[in-house]
Amino acid sequence: MRGAFFGWWLGAAGLGLVCAIPHQALAFAASELVPHRAIYEMTLEEARSASGVTGIDGRMVFEFTGSPCDGYSLNMRMVTQMTDSQGQTNLTDLRSSTWEQADGKKFRFQSAQYLNDKLGAVTMGRAARAAPSDPVEVKLSQPSRSEINLTGQIFFPTQHSIALIETAIAGKKLFQARIYDGSEKGRKVYETTAFIGAEVKPGADLATLEAPAKDKKLGELPSWPVSIGYFEPKNGDLTPSYQIDFRLYENGVSRELLIDYGDFSIHGTLKSLEYLKAKACK
């Protein structure tokens, strides 16, 4: 799920037209991403009987900081309590942090998962390439030391977010991209297909905004409904491993989250939004 929430969320193009955004064209949007901390209340949206899930509640904290000169940091923590059909509950605590060089040459990541307060999987590593179009060399330090080479065009999370905003501003509706964010023990590259809906003009939906969104004047910015499917590479399956829907604003903030895992889906409601001070480039 990390890839979804961290690049956040991200890709787009025009129906019938697959577009790739050159990395050199991303500088404008990069300067517009606002550092912020958002808190979302996570609840069960829908569950099929086969899932065995009867209830989910929790919170996700998402923090984005950085600048084009210092690089970008993404920190996420999601704590949820899941109840099954037998009435048993499990507490899951997912923590993840990444740092990404603004020119797309370096990327660091680490994540940890706790189940009922017991530490489980831990992933840590770094990725680097000489230029944005070059192969990516990944060095993992946890769960075990290893090296991986990734070929073809790869987007890191913030690159992907920037590409999505640029594509939306350009009026495109479809964007297909390969994303590497260090998820799945650092060994997974996801194939993604994202659809962007019609632009919601500033002021068009002020009446439906949550209090934090109204307070931070999100409704005064252009936004787009976005839906992204994450696919396992080379398996030929037309059904995504999971899908994320959300409303994306021009400054990089998101609300109206929906994560669909197939057997069940989780809804995220914006409960708090704080704009953080941006460090000026020297």
Sequence and secondary structure as in RCSB ss.txt:
>XXXX:A:sequence
MRGAFFGWWLGAAGLGLVCAIPHQALAFAASELVPHRAIYEMTLEEARSASGVTGIDGRMVFEFTGSPCDGYSLN
MRMVTQMTDSQGQTNLTDLRSSTWEQADGKKFRFQSAQYLNDKLGAVTMGRAARAAPSDPVEVKLSQPSRSEINL
TGQIFFPTQHSIALIETAIAGKKLFQARIYDGSEKGRKVYETTAFIGAEVKPGADLATLEAPAKDKKLGELPSWP
VSIGYFEPKNGDLTPSYQIDFRLYENGVSRELLIDYGDFSIHGTLKSLEYLKAKACK
>XXXX:A:secstr
 HHHHHS S    BTTB     GGGGHHHHTT   EEEEEEEEEEEE GGG EEEEEEEEEEEEEEETTTEEEEE
EEEEEEEEETTS EEEEEEEEEEEE TTSSEEEEEEEEEETTEEEEEEEEEEE SSTTS EEEEEEESS EEEEE
 S  B HHHHHHHHHHHHHTT  EEEEEE  STTTTT  EEEEEEE   B TTTTGGG  HHHHHTTGGGS EEE
EEEEEE TTS  SS SEEEEEEEETTS EEEEEEE SSEEEEEEEEEEEE       
